[in-house]
Every structure is written in C-alpha cells, then in structure tokens.
C-alpha cells in the first residue's frame, strides 16, 4: 500500500506518544497498534527507512530537521589580455 502524507504525520504522532526516555530503544513498538491499512512491521519499515532520517530526537520527541540550502559557488571569468608587436597583435582569453 502507498503511504499518504497524513498517514506519515499520524505515524510520527503515534511514535511520539509511545516514547520511553532513558531507554536503549525509546520506541516501544509492542505498545503500538497497527494503522487501518498498515501492519506494525510496515510501520517500522516506513519509520526507519523513510521518515526517521528527516527527524531529530531531542530526548523527548522527534522533531523535523531544519533544511539548509547549499549555495553553489559561482566561478567568475577573468579576462586576460596581451599585446604583441607594439600593439599590432592582441590576444584575449578568459579563465
């Protein structure tokens, strides 16, 4: 089955309700009930492979990561001119 955005949000809310602090495994999957169209195993797979990489755990709950935009460094072209034979011949190149 395909996951919708509302189901993803519902999954994150369900996980945040079932977090136990000071534990090696903070998410208690045995206490989570399956969703209408998805099993608990499908929920675990969806969480670990697709949703969790986009969330940070702050000790209490999972919150979305802030997106940073990487800017591309522009290279500027430099004009180099040379003249030969007392100005009779000019060579121009761009680096």
Secondary structure, 3 states (H helix, E strand, C coil): CCCCHHHHHHHHHHHHHCECCCCCCCECHHHCCCCCCCCHHHHHHHHHHHHHHHEEECCCCEEECCCCCCCCCCCCCCEEEEEECCCCEEEEEEC
